[in-house]
Amino acid sequence: MITETNAVQFRQNLGEMINQVQYRHDCVLIKKGGKPVAALVDARMFERIRRMEERFNALSQRLESGSRSISESEGLAEIDALVMEERRTQK
């Protein structure tokens, strides 16, 4: 479950929020001025997010290094062609 709160309420209820995350594995979305600014998640979820980010960055670097010889316009044209082909096969 995701609980949304503002920064003032979060500060006032920090202990309760930590317990909610620790024991119920809930998440707390903290807003400031109505906009999301931070989230409180349990440590296991945080580790999963970190591992996913590391894998994403490694994959992005591999893709970038593998496509250095292709110009931006060629790459975009290839993407457009693949999207069009996929849309044709979906119909």
C-alpha positions as CSV (number, residue, x, y, z in Angstrom):
1,M,0.0,0.0,0.0
2,I,1.2,3.5,-0.7
3,T,0.4,6.3,1.8
4,E,0.7,9.9,0.6
5,T,1.5,12.6,3.1
6,N,2.9,16.1,3.1
7,A,6.3,16.9,4.6
8,V,4.9,18.5,7.8
9,Q,2.7,15.5,8.6
10,F,5.7,13.2,7.8
11,R,7.9,14.9,10.3
12,Q,5.2,14.8,12.9
13,N,4.5,11.1,12.4
14,L,8.0,9.9,11.5
15,G,8.0,7.0,14.0
16,E,4.6,5.7,12.9
17,M,5.6,6.0,9.2
18,I,8.8,4.1,9.8
19,N,6.9,1.3,11.5
20,Q,4.4,1.2,8.7
21,V,7.2,0.7,6.2
22,Q,9.2,-1.7,8.3
23,Y,6.5,-4.0,9.5
24,R,3.8,-3.7,6.8
25,H,6.2,-3.2,3.9
26,D,4.1,-0.1,2.8
27,C,5.6,2.8,1.0
28,V,5.2,6.5,1.9
29,L,5.1,9.2,-0.7
30,I,6.1,12.5,0.7
31,K,4.8,15.7,-1.0
32,K,5.8,19.3,-0.6
33,G,3.6,21.9,-2.1
34,G,1.4,19.1,-3.5
35,K,4.3,17.7,-5.6
36,P,6.1,14.4,-4.8
37,V,9.6,15.0,-3.5
38,A,10.6,11.8,-1.8
39,A,9.5,8.3,-0.9
40,L,10.1,6.1,2.1
41,V,10.5,2.4,1.3
42,D,11.7,-0.6,3.2
43,A,15.4,-1.5,3.0
44,R,14.7,-4.7,0.9
45,M,12.8,-2.6,-1.7
46,F,15.5,0.0,-1.7
47,E,18.2,-2.7,-2.4
48,R,16.1,-4.1,-5.3
49,I,15.7,-0.6,-6.8
50,R,19.5,-0.1,-6.5
51,R,20.2,-3.4,-8.2
52,M,17.7,-2.6,-11.0
53,E,19.3,0.8,-11.5
54,E,22.8,-0.8,-11.7
55,R,21.6,-3.3,-14.3
56,F,19.8,-0.6,-16.3
57,N,22.9,1.6,-16.3
58,A,25.1,-1.3,-17.4
59,L,22.6,-2.2,-20.2
60,S,22.4,1.4,-21.3
61,Q,26.2,1.6,-21.5
62,R,26.3,-1.6,-23.6
63,L,23.7,-0.2,-26.0
64,E,25.5,3.1,-26.3
65,S,28.8,1.5,-27.0
66,G,27.3,-0.8,-29.6
67,S,25.6,2.0,-31.5
68,R,28.4,4.6,-31.6
69,S,28.9,4.0,-35.3
70,I,25.3,4.8,-36.1
71,S,24.3,8.4,-36.6
72,E,21.4,9.8,-34.6
73,S,19.2,10.2,-37.8
74,E,20.0,6.6,-38.9
75,G,19.1,5.3,-35.4
76,L,15.8,7.2,-35.3
77,A,14.9,6.1,-38.8
78,E,15.6,2.4,-37.8
79,I,13.4,2.8,-34.6
80,D,10.6,4.4,-36.7
81,A,10.7,1.5,-39.2
82,L,10.6,-1.1,-36.4
83,V,7.7,0.6,-34.7
84,M,5.8,0.8,-38.0
85,E,6.5,-2.8,-38.7
86,E,5.3,-3.9,-35.2
87,R,2.1,-1.8,-35.6
88,R,1.4,-3.6,-39.0
89,T,1.8,-7.0,-37.4
90,Q,-0.5,-6.0,-34.5
91,K,-3.5,-5.3,-36.9
